[in-house]
Amino acid sequence: MIQTDFLVIGSGIAGLTFAVKMARQFPDKTITILTKANTDETNTKYAQGGIAVVNDLEKDSFQKHIDDTLVAGDGLCNPEVVEIVVKEGPARVNEIIEWGAQFDKDPEGDYMRGKEGGHSEFRILHHKDITGFEIERALVEEARSHKNISIHNHWFVLDIITQHHLGHLVTKSTPDIECYGVYALNLQNYNIEKILSKVTVMAAGGVGQAYRTTTNPKIATGDGIAMAYRAKARIENMEFIQFHPTALYEAGVSPSFLITEAVRGDGAILRNKAGDAFMLQYDSRADLAPRDVVARAIDNEMKRTGTEHVYLDCTHMDPIKFKEHFPNIYAKCKSIGIDALEDYIPVAPAAHYCCGGIKTDQVGGTSIRHLYACGECASTGLHGANRLASNSLLEALVFAHRCGKDAAAKIDLLAFEERIPEWNALGTTEPQEMILITQSLKELQQVMSDYVGIVRNDVRLHRALNRLDLLHSETEELYRSSIVSPQLCELRNLITTAYLIVKSAQFRKESRGLHYNTDYPAKSELLQNIVL
């Protein structure tokens, strides 16, 4: 058994920021970070474009950033949260700069700022085209400098511990559900450990692997959202899955390589099979329309022309600036025989970001006491029906800070729950055929991609739910009879996450933001969040 004051699940920007803040404020308390892969293998690491922040009030304003976020969110953002994130963002970005994160500057020493879809001003700070990698590097280095932070790599968290594990009936209507810690599988010795904590922070990332084509790494299997749902936490707005419009098209390759929106911000043009620039037909903002608009436009062009991709034209762009700003994109294209400055880049939409998740309040608190959530697995109210480009890293910083501030005020009033039993694995055996897991995963990804993608309708959603029901029953039977493995648990979590996406999509009888249902193409006047 492990006991820790602060338990953090996930080692991306949100989890590491929280951990560092608590380590600095409480040098005598213990902070434990659990991650199922290597420390830096997170969605944060793969963020290319940058972080949206207003740090030049002569050329930009908080109100402009707020307005851009609200427009992208299509009526479902929480205006108070939007204001909080935009106005508190500059201080949080300055903190990670102090911790060593480096953003590109011009020869005069001012920060270089990019512009992306939905933004009215140039406000995206970046480190070439590997901003997330740079932020992750700096945060990991800072976290490792604190002796009271313990980072456990290759630990797979199985479940959140609540009163349920003390033998009490816990439902969504149970008042004051409490989190006492987690059960976790140590992947180095395959022991299942009981980890007790006073405060637990869920920062476990996104859900991209629910789809056949995604920009997310293999670890993005919705673990945090699924665990929170099983523990009876409130989950919100799962129908809003953002498809990044421009992932590099390589048949059969997953994850897909991301072509950041900043390329279009610098002047790249989307073209169809015939070489025609088509975005102006769909939106007056053309190639810099919000992601939901661009993704649907590309999807329609692909269906109209019978192709599996469209093209991104960078051939007219300044070669020196392109190679300086996008060196990894240029190198990646070059590695598959495409010179981005001479050839069109084949691109297609890919699942990229989950705008919903574990419902939180304005300090990151969930409906379960002592359990916080931040980062992509959380639904804070910032994104609404569609995330504005490069707002996610900013949100993670702001809410990691707010979680920490709230938790810090309570930590000395909390105690460990000592009565938690050990994990019960009686009656289980080694799984006999891994094909039962791998094939179910393929089926799940096929169902979600074909029926619950960029464009949906009621028949597709109904079919998806029927197939998910079968996958769920088969997988639960396997889970009950088998010794747990990360592959089985990830499948189980993805099925739960997929179910939440489909059910939320069925409840929304309109088209709004990232959710487009051809049976309800118009928006409803009734604005509401779908909470499960």
WOZI-V97610 format. One line per field, one symbol per residue. phi: phi as a letter, one per 40 degrees, with the letter a starting at -180 (. if undefined). psi: psi as a letter, one per 40 degrees, with the letter a starting at -180 (. if undefined). Layout:
phi = ???
psi = ???
//
This chain:
phi = .bbacbbbbhbcdccccdcccccccbccbcbbbbacbcdccacddcccdibcacbaccbbadcccccccccccfgbccdccdcdccccddccccccccchcbbcbcdcgcccbcbbdgccbcaccabfbbccdcccdccccccccbccbbbbcgbbccaccbddccgccbbccccfcbbbhacbccccbgccbcbcacbbbcbcgbbdccbcbacccdccbgdccccccccgccbbfccccccccbcccbdgcaccccbdcccccchcbcbcdcgccbcccbaccfcbcdccccccccdccccccgbcabbbcbcccccccccccbcccccccdcbgbcccbbcccbacadbabcciccbccbgcccbcgbbaagccbbchccgcaccdgccccdcccccccdccccccbdccbbcccccccccbcgbbcccbcdccccccccdccccccbbccbbacccccccccccdcccccccccccbbccbcccccccccccccdccccccccccabafccbbccbcccccccaccbb
psi = ihhidhhhhifadddddddddddddgeeihhhhhieaidegidddehddahhihfgedeiidddddddddddefeeihdddddddddeddddddddddeehhiiiideeihhhihiheheihehiigbffdddddddddddddeehdehhhhifhhhdihhaddeeeihhidehifhiheaihihhedefihihhiidhhhhfeaaedeeidhieiidegffddddddddefihiifeeghhhhdgihhhhehhiihhhidddddeeihhiadeehheddddidebefiiddddddddddddddefieiaihhedeihdddddddfdddddddddfehheediihhiiiihdiheaahhiaeeeiaehiehihiadeigeeddbehhhheedddddddddddddddddeedeeiiiheehiihheieiihhdhddddddddddddddddddfbdhiidddddddddddddddddddddddeihiiddddddddddddddddddddddhfihhbehhheegeiiiehhiihh.
//
